[in-house]
Amino acid sequence: MLMHLQKYQAEADEEDTINTAEEGRHPLDSASVMSAKKTLLELLDRAGVCQGEAEELIALVEAGAIADAHSEVGKAECVPEGKGEPYRSGWLDGAQAVSDDLVRIAERALQRAIGPAMSDSVHPSCQGDAARGRPPVGTVDVERAKVTVTPLYLAFSHTSDLDPEASDEVLTAVLGTMNIVERVGYAGRLEEFAESHRAHLAQLYAQYGPGSRIAVHGRYSLLHSPTSVAVLERLTTSPSALRRKWEDAELPPAWLEGLGFAWRASDPPPG
């Protein structure tokens, strides 16, 4: 079927007089890709990012690029009109084959990024965070979380007044409640949380955040930091695990209690 699709695609290309050379298409070869990857690793090393973390980041970007390609192939399932049933059959079979291959390639790229944590082979009786797929939170984990929470926070409030070091400690506690797979998908989870609670978050920051009538107060300190979005997401989905990590990190209990109180008090009435 793939050969069948290629034949009809070649005929369609001839009919449409597509000239890839004139359009300047120059597919990347493997040597060029590897050269770019090596350059990026060296640049990240100079910036202080260790090789393991740099390779993880690159692998995640690779997996994302392949996922985007998979999405584009899905669009190709819309068969051009007027080509006949053999063309339609070949087109759909070829699109499905390419789509399946891209899924497998994306999975391998993700596996390279997060290692054995993707497997379900860990026995529940194993003890410790590492055994449950929760290895120590790394610098890259924290930086990825910052990249996500900051624009979400700024959609509702002003820039942070919280000590950057304290922000890192808060995010480390938050991420410590998740396994590696959950950390990889945390950006999407946070965006979904912000979107589904948009009215509630707007009310919360208006009442208790920067610019509100309430001055900076120890109890509401987190509302002056982008980390508050991440903490709220965990409070609504995994409160017990968050409290354990909070205690382990010896973070101020008042921060968590104040944020929880403000979240409940600012909940808009239904309807």
Backbone bond lengths (Angstrom), bond angles and torsions (degrees), N, CA, C in turn:
res aa  C-N    CA-C-N  psi(-1)  N-CA   C-N-CA  omega(-1)  CA-C   N-CA-C  phi
1 M - - - 1.451 - - 1.529 111.72 -
2 L 1.305 115.91 -34.78 1.458 119.05 178.99 1.524 110.79 -63.11
3 M 1.354 115.74 -42.45 1.466 119.78 177.74 1.525 110.11 -63.24
4 H 1.332 114.28 -37.78 1.453 120.18 178.86 1.531 109.82 -61.60
5 L 1.331 115.70 -45.21 1.455 120.18 179.49 1.521 111.20 -64.20
6 Q 1.330 116.48 -42.34 1.460 120.30 -179.46 1.524 111.40 -61.13
7 K 1.330 115.69 -39.16 1.464 120.02 -179.91 1.524 110.77 -62.00
8 Y 1.349 115.04 -48.60 1.454 118.31 -178.60 1.527 111.94 -69.67
9 Q 1.327 115.99 -32.41 1.463 118.45 178.02 1.527 110.69 -66.36
10 A 1.350 116.08 -38.52 1.458 120.27 178.51 1.517 110.53 -63.35
11 E 1.361 115.72 -40.86 1.460 119.24 178.32 1.529 111.03 -64.52
12 A 1.330 115.51 -39.89 1.469 118.76 179.45 1.518 110.78 -65.47
13 D 1.320 115.88 -37.27 1.467 120.19 179.43 1.515 110.11 -63.17
14 E 1.338 115.63 -40.72 1.459 119.56 179.82 1.521 110.69 -66.54
15 E 1.347 115.80 -39.45 1.461 119.46 -179.22 1.522 110.76 -64.46
16 D 1.339 115.33 -37.95 1.472 119.29 -176.95 1.518 112.13 -87.14
17 T 1.338 116.75 0.13 1.476 123.45 179.64 1.526 111.63 49.46
18 I 1.310 115.42 48.05 1.458 120.18 178.11 1.516 109.25 -80.52
19 N 1.286 116.27 128.84 1.463 122.11 179.00 1.520 107.75 -119.42
20 T 1.339 115.38 100.10 1.464 119.00 -176.69 1.516 112.17 -66.25
21 A 1.323 116.96 -29.25 1.459 119.32 179.58 1.521 110.10 -66.42
22 E 1.364 115.71 -42.33 1.453 119.86 -179.82 1.525 111.34 -66.22
23 E 1.345 117.27 -31.43 1.449 119.96 -179.92 1.524 111.73 -78.60
24 G 1.319 116.77 -5.38 1.452 120.01 175.82 1.515 114.42 74.87
25 R 1.327 118.75 31.00 1.451 121.28 179.68 1.522 109.59 -81.64
26 H 1.305 115.40 123.39 1.454 119.99 -179.97 1.528 108.79 -131.64
27 P 1.333 117.57 90.28 1.464 120.25 -178.73 1.525 111.49 -57.92
28 L 1.318 116.47 139.00 1.458 120.92 179.28 1.520 110.37 -70.61
29 D 1.323 116.22 137.87 1.459 120.27 174.26 1.516 108.70 -93.40
30 S 1.324 116.77 165.27 1.459 121.44 -175.07 1.531 112.70 -62.09
31 A 1.337 116.56 -35.11 1.462 119.32 -179.39 1.529 110.86 -64.45
32 S 1.330 116.84 -40.45 1.462 120.62 179.33 1.516 111.41 -67.02
33 V 1.334 115.68 -39.78 1.459 119.62 178.85 1.521 110.69 -64.52
34 M 1.325 117.17 -45.34 1.467 120.91 -179.63 1.523 110.96 -64.91
35 S 1.328 116.98 -35.84 1.459 120.38 177.67 1.524 110.52 -63.87
36 A 1.336 116.03 -42.78 1.465 120.32 178.84 1.521 110.61 -64.42
37 K 1.326 116.96 -40.15 1.466 121.00 179.96 1.522 110.92 -65.26
38 K 1.332 115.99 -42.80 1.468 119.64 179.00 1.521 110.64 -63.71
39 T 1.330 116.36 -40.79 1.464 120.52 178.60 1.523 110.45 -61.40
40 L 1.328 115.76 -43.74 1.461 120.10 -179.94 1.528 111.35 -63.64
41 L 1.329 116.87 -41.47 1.462 120.65 177.64 1.526 111.44 -60.63
42 E 1.331 115.61 -42.03 1.465 119.69 179.69 1.524 111.32 -66.10
43 L 1.328 117.11 -40.26 1.461 120.83 179.29 1.526 111.15 -66.25
44 L 1.321 116.13 -40.98 1.462 120.02 178.16 1.526 111.17 -66.79
45 D 1.333 116.05 -35.70 1.465 119.95 177.65 1.531 110.15 -63.07
46 R 1.324 116.74 -42.32 1.463 120.30 178.15 1.528 111.14 -63.50
47 A 1.342 116.20 -29.48 1.464 120.45 179.84 1.524 112.00 -82.50
48 G 1.343 116.71 -0.76 1.450 120.27 177.24 1.509 115.40 95.04
49 V 1.344 117.66 9.39 1.457 121.06 177.95 1.518 108.25 -90.24
50 C 1.324 116.60 123.16 1.462 119.56 -177.82 1.523 110.29 -67.29
51 Q 1.330 115.97 159.91 1.463 120.54 -173.33 1.520 111.89 -61.08
52 G 1.334 117.15 -41.72 1.462 119.61 -178.92 1.514 112.61 -60.15
53 E 1.331 116.50 -45.12 1.462 120.66 179.86 1.523 110.91 -68.57
54 A 1.337 116.65 -37.44 1.464 120.29 179.26 1.526 110.52 -64.83
55 E 1.321 116.47 -43.79 1.464 120.05 179.48 1.529 110.95 -64.54
56 E 1.337 116.30 -35.82 1.466 119.83 177.50 1.520 110.52 -63.14
57 L 1.325 116.38 -44.07 1.457 120.35 179.25 1.527 111.56 -62.02
58 I 1.319 115.74 -45.47 1.466 120.04 -179.32 1.522 110.57 -62.98
59 A 1.326 116.34 -41.45 1.467 119.97 179.89 1.524 110.91 -64.73
60 L 1.325 117.77 -37.31 1.464 120.71 177.86 1.526 110.76 -66.07
61 V 1.343 116.33 -39.51 1.462 119.80 176.99 1.525 110.07 -64.87
62 E 1.332 116.59 -40.87 1.466 120.60 178.20 1.523 110.62 -60.49
63 A 1.346 115.98 -46.01 1.467 120.09 -179.77 1.522 110.42 -61.97
64 G 1.342 116.71 -39.31 1.459 119.94 178.71 1.515 112.65 -66.13
65 A 1.339 116.26 -39.65 1.467 120.09 178.96 1.524 110.75 -63.99
66 I 1.327 115.71 -39.16 1.472 119.56 179.42 1.524 110.01 -68.58
67 A 1.349 116.11 -37.84 1.461 119.56 177.60 1.527 110.56 -62.88
68 D 1.326 117.03 -38.08 1.465 120.63 176.67 1.526 110.75 -64.52
69 A 1.336 114.96 -40.69 1.467 118.82 177.78 1.522 110.66 -62.42
70 H 1.338 115.68 -39.18 1.473 120.55 178.35 1.525 110.13 -61.06
71 S 1.332 115.74 -39.40 1.463 119.85 178.51 1.524 111.24 -64.28
72 E 1.338 116.48 -39.31 1.460 120.56 179.29 1.518 111.34 -66.53
73 V 1.334 116.55 -36.99 1.463 119.82 177.94 1.523 109.62 -63.80
74 G 1.335 116.53 -35.73 1.460 120.11 177.73 1.512 111.88 -59.01
75 K 1.327 115.98 -36.64 1.460 119.83 177.91 1.529 111.12 -66.68
76 A 1.354 115.75 -27.94 1.463 120.03 -177.99 1.520 112.14 -71.35
77 E 1.345 116.85 -7.41 1.456 119.51 178.89 1.526 111.58 -72.24
78 C 1.332 116.91 -10.32 1.456 120.45 174.50 1.530 108.02 -78.30
79 V 1.294 117.08 100.56 1.466 122.07 -172.59 1.525 110.32 -73.59
80 P 1.342 117.61 134.92 1.472 120.37 175.99 1.531 110.98 -57.59
81 E 1.297 114.95 143.01 1.467 120.48 -178.76 1.526 111.59 -74.02
82 G 1.326 114.07 153.56 1.452 121.22 170.87 1.515 116.43 75.62
83 K 1.345 118.56 19.66 1.456 120.96 -178.00 1.522 112.75 -101.93
84 G 1.308 116.96 -9.10 1.460 118.72 179.08 1.520 112.48 92.68
85 E 1.335 115.36 162.57 1.465 120.77 -176.72 1.524 113.62 -66.48
86 P 1.350 120.66 -41.61 1.469 119.09 177.60 1.529 112.19 -57.80
87 Y 1.320 115.72 -41.45 1.468 119.73 178.27 1.527 109.89 -63.31
88 R 1.330 116.23 -45.05 1.467 120.99 -178.94 1.525 110.99 -60.79
89 S 1.332 116.00 -44.96 1.459 120.71 -179.35 1.530 111.13 -62.81
90 G 1.327 116.07 -46.10 1.455 119.89 179.76 1.516 112.04 -64.80
91 W 1.314 116.02 -40.63 1.467 120.62 179.65 1.530 110.84 -60.28
92 L 1.331 116.00 -49.23 1.467 119.88 -177.05 1.530 112.17 -66.39
93 D 1.335 115.98 -40.30 1.467 119.47 178.26 1.527 110.70 -63.36
94 G 1.316 115.96 -43.07 1.465 119.58 -179.72 1.517 111.82 -66.40
95 A 1.353 116.25 -42.80 1.466 119.83 179.17 1.516 111.11 -61.80
96 Q 1.344 116.47 -40.01 1.461 119.95 179.77 1.522 111.41 -67.00
97 A 1.325 116.59 -40.51 1.466 120.10 179.38 1.525 111.19 -63.48
98 V 1.327 116.37 -44.78 1.464 120.19 178.72 1.526 110.28 -64.63
99 S 1.327 116.60 -41.04 1.460 121.10 179.67 1.520 111.53 -60.93
100 D 1.338 116.64 -44.59 1.469 120.77 179.47 1.523 111.10 -62.77
101 D 1.331 116.22 -41.62 1.470 120.04 179.50 1.527 111.30 -64.22
102 L 1.327 116.42 -41.09 1.455 119.79 -179.92 1.525 111.82 -64.49
103 V 1.320 117.43 -36.59 1.463 120.88 176.40 1.524 110.02 -60.78
104 R 1.346 116.17 -45.22 1.467 119.55 -179.66 1.531 111.20 -65.45
105 I 1.330 117.13 -39.48 1.467 120.54 179.38 1.531 110.36 -65.85
106 A 1.330 116.84 -41.70 1.465 120.42 178.64 1.526 110.82 -63.11
107 E 1.325 116.98 -39.66 1.457 120.67 178.43 1.521 111.31 -63.29
108 R 1.354 116.21 -40.03 1.463 119.13 178.53 1.529 111.01 -66.15
109 A 1.335 116.65 -39.00 1.467 120.05 178.61 1.524 110.62 -64.52
110 L 1.327 116.17 -40.75 1.458 119.89 178.00 1.518 111.03 -67.26
111 Q 1.328 115.89 -37.05 1.465 120.22 177.37 1.531 110.37 -61.58
112 R 1.336 116.51 -40.01 1.464 119.22 177.79 1.521 110.97 -64.09
113 A 1.329 115.64 -33.40 1.467 119.33 -176.62 1.515 112.44 -74.30
114 I 1.324 117.48 -42.07 1.459 119.07 -172.56 1.519 113.44 -116.93
115 G 1.323 117.16 2.68 1.454 120.17 170.11 1.512 114.68 67.18
116 P 1.344 116.24 -148.22 1.459 121.23 -173.20 1.521 114.46 -70.08
117 A 1.329 118.26 -4.86 1.460 119.89 -178.40 1.520 112.57 -64.45
118 M 1.341 117.46 -19.36 1.455 120.02 179.41 1.513 112.06 -72.24
119 S 1.320 117.78 -22.11 1.457 120.47 -176.15 1.516 109.80 -77.90
120 D 1.312 115.76 159.47 1.465 121.67 177.48 1.515 110.69 -104.00
121 S 1.325 116.36 26.13 1.461 120.10 -172.69 1.521 113.62 -83.22
122 V 1.344 118.24 -9.09 1.453 120.39 -177.96 1.521 109.80 -73.47
123 H 1.320 116.73 124.96 1.456 121.25 -178.46 1.518 109.82 -75.23
124 P 1.356 118.86 138.53 1.461 120.76 -178.20 1.515 114.17 -60.17
125 S 1.343 117.26 -23.52 1.456 119.81 -177.69 1.522 112.75 -77.00
126 C 1.355 116.63 -11.31 1.456 119.71 179.58 1.528 109.57 -64.61
127 Q 1.300 116.77 143.06 1.447 121.64 -176.95 1.527 110.64 -101.43
128 G 1.352 114.95 155.96 1.460 120.13 174.39 1.509 112.99 93.87
129 D 1.354 115.04 151.82 1.459 120.25 179.33 1.514 112.75 -60.94
130 A 1.329 117.48 -41.62 1.463 120.83 -178.55 1.509 110.83 -61.53
131 A 1.328 116.86 -40.07 1.466 120.55 179.69 1.518 110.89 -66.65
132 R 1.326 118.17 -26.48 1.466 121.32 179.11 1.524 111.12 -92.13
133 G 1.316 117.05 16.26 1.461 119.96 179.75 1.507 112.70 78.28
134 R 1.345 117.24 22.09 1.464 121.05 179.76 1.521 110.55 -120.65
135 P 1.307 117.14 70.79 1.470 119.36 176.73 1.513 110.00 -68.22
136 P 1.321 117.69 167.54 1.471 120.39 -179.06 1.523 111.71 -52.77
137 V 1.311 115.42 144.02 1.463 121.57 178.92 1.522 108.69 -73.07
138 G 1.329 116.86 127.72 1.459 121.87 -177.87 1.516 112.78 -97.12
139 T 1.315 114.87 171.58 1.464 121.07 179.35 1.521 111.74 -58.59
140 V 1.329 116.43 -41.60 1.464 120.46 -179.18 1.524 110.81 -64.47
141 D 1.332 117.58 -38.62 1.462 120.81 176.72 1.524 110.52 -57.41
142 V 1.333 115.93 -47.37 1.460 121.19 -178.69 1.529 110.93 -64.95
143 E 1.329 116.91 -43.79 1.465 120.14 -178.64 1.529 111.42 -64.85
144 R 1.333 116.48 -38.65 1.468 119.10 177.13 1.528 110.38 -62.57
145 A 1.324 116.57 -41.09 1.466 120.37 179.20 1.530 110.70 -63.89
146 K 1.337 117.19 -39.96 1.465 120.72 178.62 1.529 110.84 -61.10
147 V 1.323 115.88 -44.24 1.461 120.50 -179.06 1.525 110.75 -58.24
148 T 1.323 116.52 -33.71 1.466 120.67 -178.61 1.521 112.44 -82.39
149 V 1.341 117.49 -47.21 1.470 119.37 -172.18 1.529 113.00 -72.27
150 T 1.335 117.43 -30.78 1.459 118.98 -174.26 1.537 113.33 -60.95
151 P 1.343 119.99 -52.25 1.470 118.16 178.82 1.526 112.96 -66.20
152 L 1.340 117.49 -31.38 1.461 119.86 177.34 1.530 109.92 -63.92
153 Y 1.322 116.11 -43.56 1.464 121.61 179.32 1.521 111.26 -64.57
154 L 1.326 116.59 -43.91 1.461 121.00 -177.25 1.526 112.67 -68.00
155 A 1.324 116.83 -14.41 1.460 120.04 174.63 1.527 111.03 -72.23
156 F 1.344 116.64 -17.59 1.458 121.17 -178.03 1.527 113.71 -119.73
157 S 1.335 117.67 -18.47 1.453 119.81 -170.11 1.524 111.54 -147.31
158 H 1.346 115.71 -168.13 1.461 122.42 -179.58 1.520 110.24 -100.90
159 T 1.306 116.03 -175.67 1.464 120.68 -178.55 1.522 111.31 -65.88
160 S 1.323 115.16 159.84 1.456 121.49 -172.76 1.525 113.32 -74.85
161 D 1.338 114.36 143.38 1.460 121.01 172.61 1.528 111.16 -108.62
162 L 1.325 116.59 1.00 1.458 119.70 -176.06 1.526 110.47 -83.93
163 D 1.316 115.75 143.13 1.460 122.76 178.64 1.531 109.47 -53.66
164 P 1.357 118.70 127.16 1.469 120.96 -179.81 1.526 113.24 -54.63
165 E 1.318 116.72 -36.28 1.466 119.21 179.66 1.528 110.47 -66.06
166 A 1.323 116.26 -39.72 1.465 119.66 177.21 1.525 110.53 -65.70
167 S 1.342 116.65 -36.64 1.465 120.33 177.87 1.521 110.93 -60.95
168 D 1.327 116.50 -42.18 1.464 120.45 178.70 1.525 110.48 -62.80
169 E 1.328 117.21 -40.31 1.460 120.82 -179.48 1.528 110.90 -65.92
170 V 1.330 116.17 -39.41 1.465 120.53 178.54 1.528 110.30 -63.82
171 L 1.337 116.78 -47.53 1.466 120.21 -178.91 1.526 111.17 -65.84
172 T 1.318 117.17 -33.83 1.468 120.10 177.14 1.523 110.16 -63.04
173 A 1.325 117.28 -41.46 1.454 120.90 177.47 1.526 111.07 -65.10
174 V 1.328 116.08 -42.68 1.470 120.91 179.67 1.524 110.77 -61.55
175 L 1.333 116.72 -49.99 1.465 120.93 -177.57 1.520 112.09 -68.52
176 G 1.325 116.58 -24.40 1.452 120.03 178.89 1.515 113.99 -66.67
177 T 1.335 116.61 -14.35 1.469 120.08 177.54 1.518 112.42 -81.66
178 M 1.345 117.14 -5.05 1.466 120.86 -173.84 1.516 111.66 -116.88
179 N 1.326 116.01 153.79 1.467 119.53 170.27 1.523 108.43 -83.47
180 I 1.315 116.78 177.72 1.465 120.44 -173.84 1.528 111.66 -63.27
181 V 1.320 116.34 -40.89 1.456 119.41 -179.14 1.524 110.42 -61.85
182 E 1.337 116.92 -41.59 1.458 120.55 178.98 1.523 111.18 -66.11
183 R 1.330 117.18 -35.67 1.463 119.79 178.69 1.520 111.02 -65.60
184 V 1.319 116.47 -38.42 1.465 120.26 179.73 1.531 110.83 -60.94
185 G 1.331 117.23 -39.26 1.460 121.07 -178.34 1.510 114.29 -95.56
186 Y 1.345 116.85 13.76 1.460 119.83 -173.75 1.525 112.91 -68.14
187 A 1.322 117.88 -34.46 1.468 120.28 179.83 1.530 110.81 -58.16
188 G 1.322 115.79 -46.84 1.464 119.52 178.50 1.517 112.12 -63.39
189 R 1.346 116.20 -39.45 1.461 120.42 179.63 1.538 110.46 -62.93
190 L 1.342 116.44 -42.57 1.465 120.30 179.67 1.528 111.49 -64.19
191 E 1.321 116.83 -41.66 1.457 119.74 179.60 1.526 111.04 -64.61
192 E 1.325 116.91 -39.64 1.468 120.47 176.86 1.523 110.48 -63.65
193 F 1.340 116.19 -41.70 1.459 120.63 179.06 1.526 110.63 -61.29
194 A 1.334 117.08 -47.74 1.462 121.24 -178.83 1.523 111.52 -62.98
195 E 1.324 116.45 -38.53 1.457 120.06 -179.09 1.535 111.42 -70.29
196 S 1.322 116.96 -42.99 1.466 120.12 -176.89 1.528 112.42 -74.71
197 H 1.350 117.92 -18.63 1.466 121.50 179.53 1.529 111.34 -118.02
198 R 1.325 115.83 29.11 1.460 119.65 -172.88 1.532 112.14 -57.91
199 A 1.323 118.38 -48.55 1.461 121.18 -178.07 1.531 111.16 -63.96
200 H 1.322 115.64 -40.89 1.466 120.49 -179.71 1.530 110.59 -64.84
201 L 1.321 117.31 -44.19 1.464 121.16 179.53 1.529 111.35 -64.43
202 A 1.320 116.76 -40.81 1.460 119.99 178.79 1.525 110.65 -61.15
203 Q 1.329 116.20 -42.08 1.460 120.79 178.90 1.525 111.32 -66.86
204 L 1.322 116.40 -40.24 1.466 121.70 -179.57 1.527 111.49 -59.66
205 Y 1.335 116.59 -52.01 1.458 119.67 -176.50 1.526 111.89 -71.58
206 A 1.329 117.10 -29.32 1.465 119.63 176.51 1.520 111.21 -66.70
207 Q 1.332 116.44 -36.14 1.467 120.59 -176.99 1.528 113.40 -85.18
208 Y 1.353 116.66 -34.82 1.460 119.72 -170.72 1.531 114.72 -124.70
209 G 1.317 117.78 -11.37 1.456 120.15 -174.75 1.510 113.53 -87.61
210 P 1.334 116.37 -172.20 1.466 121.17 177.06 1.532 110.41 -56.20
211 G 1.310 116.84 136.10 1.449 120.74 -179.30 1.508 113.57 91.65
212 S 1.336 117.56 -9.68 1.456 120.74 177.63 1.523 109.91 -80.86
213 R 1.320 116.42 174.07 1.470 120.89 179.52 1.524 111.39 -70.54
214 I 1.331 116.39 -18.52 1.460 120.24 179.61 1.522 108.78 -83.77
215 A 1.321 116.86 119.46 1.469 120.83 178.80 1.518 109.52 -70.49
216 V 1.335 115.58 168.92 1.463 119.75 178.12 1.523 108.16 -56.35
217 H 1.284 116.20 121.06 1.458 122.61 -174.97 1.516 107.45 -133.54
218 G 1.314 116.42 141.09 1.456 119.95 -177.60 1.507 113.73 -52.16
219 R 1.323 115.82 -37.50 1.454 120.05 -177.52 1.517 112.20 -66.79
220 Y 1.324 116.38 -30.84 1.464 120.67 -176.34 1.529 112.63 -111.33
221 S 1.319 116.59 22.79 1.467 120.44 -176.83 1.518 112.79 -56.76
222 L 1.308 117.12 -39.36 1.468 120.01 -175.75 1.527 112.26 -63.29
223 L 1.321 117.28 -25.11 1.460 119.55 179.68 1.516 112.13 -70.34
224 H 1.337 116.81 -8.16 1.462 122.07 175.76 1.529 110.50 -100.10
225 S 1.320 116.35 18.64 1.464 121.38 -178.32 1.520 110.64 -138.54
226 P 1.346 118.18 141.36 1.467 120.98 174.46 1.526 113.23 -56.93
227 T 1.346 116.75 -24.15 1.466 119.21 -179.71 1.522 112.06 -61.48
228 S 1.340 117.44 -19.83 1.468 119.83 -178.87 1.520 111.95 -59.78
229 V 1.333 117.47 -33.77 1.465 120.34 178.74 1.529 109.95 -63.32
230 A 1.329 115.69 -44.38 1.462 120.32 179.74 1.525 111.42 -65.44
231 V 1.330 116.96 -41.26 1.463 120.45 -179.78 1.529 110.47 -65.81
232 L 1.317 117.15 -41.23 1.464 120.32 179.27 1.527 111.71 -62.83
233 E 1.335 116.10 -40.27 1.469 118.49 178.51 1.521 110.84 -60.18
234 R 1.344 116.80 -41.69 1.461 120.97 179.02 1.525 111.57 -70.39
235 L 1.329 117.50 -35.64 1.472 120.56 179.13 1.522 111.47 -63.57
236 T 1.329 116.13 -30.62 1.459 119.54 -179.09 1.526 113.17 -88.53
237 T 1.320 117.64 -18.03 1.468 120.17 -175.95 1.521 114.33 -116.32
238 S 1.332 117.46 -30.81 1.461 120.32 -175.95 1.529 110.80 -147.70
239 P 1.349 117.41 59.53 1.467 120.42 -172.68 1.530 114.42 -63.83
240 S 1.322 117.96 -39.16 1.468 120.30 -177.56 1.520 111.18 -65.68
241 A 1.340 116.74 -45.61 1.461 120.49 179.45 1.521 110.47 -63.83
242 L 1.335 116.91 -37.76 1.464 120.21 179.73 1.527 110.34 -64.92
243 R 1.308 117.01 -43.33 1.472 119.43 -178.86 1.519 111.16 -64.14
244 R 1.325 117.18 -36.89 1.474 119.76 177.56 1.524 110.56 -63.50
245 K 1.331 116.13 -46.41 1.465 119.91 -179.64 1.530 110.79 -66.97
246 W 1.311 116.09 -34.57 1.455 121.17 178.82 1.535 110.10 -62.05
247 E 1.317 115.68 -45.06 1.463 120.80 178.75 1.519 111.17 -66.14
248 D 1.332 116.48 -42.08 1.466 120.19 179.14 1.532 111.05 -59.74
249 A 1.337 116.13 -37.77 1.462 120.71 -178.63 1.524 112.35 -81.31
250 E 1.329 116.29 -6.03 1.464 122.21 -179.47 1.531 111.96 57.25
251 L 1.322 115.24 39.24 1.458 121.04 174.94 1.526 109.53 -79.88
252 P 1.331 118.52 153.22 1.469 120.93 -177.78 1.529 112.21 -58.49
253 P 1.319 118.51 120.76 1.474 120.35 178.20 1.523 112.43 -58.89
254 A 1.341 116.86 -31.33 1.463 120.47 -178.50 1.529 112.04 -61.60
255 W 1.336 117.27 -32.38 1.461 119.80 178.81 1.521 110.59 -60.81
256 L 1.318 115.83 -47.37 1.459 120.80 -177.44 1.526 110.74 -69.70
257 E 1.328 116.42 -42.49 1.460 120.69 -179.94 1.528 110.83 -64.77
258 G 1.337 116.26 -43.15 1.462 119.80 -179.96 1.512 112.88 -64.26
259 L 1.328 116.16 -41.54 1.455 120.20 179.57 1.528 110.36 -65.62
260 G 1.328 116.09 -41.85 1.462 119.92 178.01 1.523 111.77 -62.59
261 F 1.329 116.56 -42.25 1.469 120.11 178.63 1.530 110.80 -63.27
262 A 1.337 116.43 -46.97 1.464 120.28 -179.12 1.527 111.23 -62.17
263 W 1.330 117.04 -37.34 1.467 121.61 179.10 1.532 110.41 -63.21
264 R 1.313 116.19 -44.19 1.472 119.87 -179.97 1.535 110.97 -69.73
265 A 1.335 116.41 -41.37 1.477 120.57 -176.44 1.526 112.58 -69.79
266 S 1.314 117.11 -25.44 1.473 120.25 -176.61 1.522 113.19 -97.13
267 D 1.316 116.50 5.25 1.467 120.64 -178.58 1.526 108.87 -63.85
268 P 1.329 118.10 116.10 1.478 119.54 -178.24 1.524 111.39 -67.63
269 P 1.317 118.47 148.09 1.461 120.92 -179.89 1.529 111.03 -64.33
270 P 1.337 117.64 148.30 1.475 120.15 -179.93 1.529 111.58 -64.04
271 G 1.339 112.45 152.12 1.456 119.01 175.17 1.486 113.75 91.41
